[in-house]
Amino acid sequence: EVPAELRRLARGGQVNLDMEDHRDEEYVKPKSVFKAFTGEGQKLGSTVPQVMGTSSPAQQAENEAKASSAIAIDESEPVTNIQIRLADGGRLVQKFNHNHRIRDIRLFIVDARPAMAATSFVLMTTFPNKELTDENQTLKEANLLNAVIVQRLT
């Protein structure tokens, strides 16, 4: 009997088959092929710790505007944009002069998100991951011009 797959290939014409006799050999089952999990997973909980005392979006926007205006930008000096990814999932972008210090970024975060004032956190660069420990360094000295900074809760 000719298998249906071969009949389809032949399309009504001839099918040539080569057959070998293996009746006197011991059958060895072929190794099964590893198949990776193709389903989907479900996340439990949040990947970002919850910060207590979060405010309404209007209040948050007001705090961010107030914090932004508190940063004194000297337009005659070089200016850079710093993007800050917050531990609560938020994102802040602020202009700073090259001679602003890392502590100015920390103060900006606390002004923009007052709930962070009571929270212990560190600031880190994204790649390579490096904790910004010397808060007296200028942004230029710390090589943070047009950089992304990540806030990590401790």
C-alpha positions in Angstrom: 0.0 0.0 0.0 1.4 3.4 -1.0 1.2 6.1 1.8 -1.0 9.1 1.1 2.0 11.5 1.3 3.7 9.7 -1.6 0.5 9.5 -3.6 0.1 13.3 -3.3 3.7 13.8 -4.4 3.3 11.6 -7.5 0.1 13.4 -8.6 -1.2 10.3 -10.4 2.2 9.4 -11.9 4.8 6.9 -10.9 6.4 6.7 -7.5 9.9 5.1 -7.2 10.7 3.5 -3.9 13.9 1.9 -2.6 13.4 -0.6 0.2 15.9 -2.3 2.5 15.4 -5.4 4.6 16.2 -4.8 8.3 14.3 -7.7 9.7 17.3 -9.4 11.3 18.5 -6.2 13.1 17.6 -5.1 16.6 15.3 -2.1 16.7 16.8 1.0 18.5 14.3 3.6 19.4 15.5 7.1 18.2 16.3 9.6 20.8 13.5 12.0 21.6 14.1 15.6 20.6 14.0 18.2 23.3 11.1 20.6 22.9 11.2 23.8 25.0 8.2 25.0 26.9 6.0 27.0 24.5 3.2 28.0 26.9 2.9 31.3 28.7 3.6 32.2 32.3 1.8 34.3 34.8 3.5 36.8 37.0 2.5 37.0 40.7 2.8 40.3 42.4 4.7 43.3 41.2 8.3 43.5 39.9 8.4 47.1 41.3 8.0 47.6 45.0 5.1 49.8 46.0 5.9 53.2 47.4 3.5 54.3 50.0 1.9 57.7 49.8 1.6 58.1 46.0 -0.4 61.1 45.0 -2.9 61.9 42.3 -1.7 62.5 38.8 -2.5 66.3 39.1 -0.6 66.6 42.4 2.3 64.6 40.9 2.5 66.9 37.8 2.4 69.9 40.1 5.3 68.4 42.2 7.3 67.7 39.0 6.8 71.2 37.7 7.8 72.7 41.0 10.9 70.5 41.2 11.8 71.3 37.6 11.6 75.1 38.3 13.8 74.7 41.4 16.7 73.6 39.2 18.7 76.7 38.3 19.8 76.3 34.7 22.5 78.7 33.4 21.7 78.9 29.7 25.2 80.4 29.0 26.7 77.1 30.3 26.5 73.7 28.5 23.2 71.9 29.2 22.3 68.2 29.2 19.2 66.1 29.6 19.1 63.4 32.2 16.4 60.7 32.1 15.6 59.2 35.5 13.8 55.9 35.7 12.1 55.7 39.1 11.6 52.7 41.3 7.8 53.2 41.2 7.9 52.8 37.4 7.7 56.5 36.6 10.1 58.4 34.5 11.5 62.0 34.8 13.4 64.0 32.3 15.2 67.1 33.4 17.7 69.6 32.0 20.9 70.2 34.1 24.1 72.1 33.5 27.2 70.0 33.1 28.5 71.4 36.4 25.4 70.3 38.4 26.2 67.6 40.9 24.7 64.1 41.4 23.2 65.3 44.7 21.2 67.9 42.6 19.6 64.9 40.8 18.8 63.3 44.2 17.2 66.5 45.4 15.3 66.8 42.2 13.8 63.3 42.6 12.8 64.1 46.2 11.2 67.4 45.2 9.3 65.7 42.3 8.2 62.7 44.4 7.9 63.9 48.0 7.1 60.3 49.1 10.8 59.4 48.3 12.1 61.7 51.0 11.5 59.1 53.6 12.7 56.2 51.4 16.3 55.1 51.2 17.5 54.8 47.5 20.6 54.7 45.4 21.2 56.1 41.9 22.8 53.9 39.2 23.8 54.1 35.6 22.3 51.7 33.2 25.2 50.3 31.2 27.5 49.4 32.6 25.6 49.2 35.9 27.4 51.3 38.4 26.2 52.9 41.6 26.7 56.6 41.8 28.2 56.9 45.3 30.1 60.2 45.1 27.3 62.7 45.1 29.8 65.7 45.0 30.8 64.7 41.4 29.6 66.9 38.6 27.6 65.3 35.9 30.5 65.8 33.5 33.0 64.2 35.8 30.6 61.2 36.4 30.2 60.9 32.6 26.4 61.4 32.9 25.8 63.8 30.0 22.6 62.8 28.2 22.5 59.7 30.4 19.8 57.5 31.8 19.9 57.0 35.6 18.0 54.3 37.5 16.7 54.7 41.0 16.9 51.6 43.1 15.3 51.3 46.6 17.5 49.9 49.3 
